[in-house]
Each structure stands twice: as structure tokens, then as C-alpha cells.
């Protein structure tokens, strides 16, 4: 996932909270600011289909 650090899935926090609290439609506004990148890499054993290793990636 990538996007602004202070956001709700990439959207402005205040707009997202207002939409949640009021249950009224509100046009989403893209958040601005420093962005981050988060991901996971899974190593899977093909013989037993089990995850052997999880590597976390976090870039600022």
C-alpha cells in the first residue's frame, strides 16, 4: 500500500471521519503530505503450500 502518511487509505482524515460519524455522503478529498510504502513478501513452500517466511517492507 502506498499513500500519504496521515490519511485514511489515501483520503483526507477529517472528511473520512465526518462521513463515518454522520453516515451522510461526503465527497472524498485526497490527502496530501509525506508518502510511505508498505508491503509484505511471502516465501511459500510449494510442496505443502505453507508460508515459510514473511518479509516486511517499509519505506518513508
Residue pairs with C-beta under 8 A, 6 or more apart in sequence:
1 9
1 37
1 38
1 39
2 35
2 36
2 37
2 38
3 9
3 10
3 31
3 35
3 36
4 10
4 31
4 32
4 33
4 34
4 35
4 36
5 33
5 34
5 35
5 36
5 60
6 13
6 31
6 33
7 13
7 31
7 33
8 16
8 17
8 31
10 30
10 31
11 28
11 29
11 30
11 31
12 28
12 29
12 30
12 31
13 31
15 26
15 27
15 28
15 29
16 28
18 26
19 25
19 26
19 28
34 60
36 58
36 59
36 60
37 57
37 58
37 59
38 56
38 57
38 58
39 56
39 57
40 54
40 55
40 56
40 57
41 54
41 55
41 57
42 51
42 53
42 54
43 51
43 52
43 53
43 54
43 55
44 50
44 51
44 52
45 51
45 52
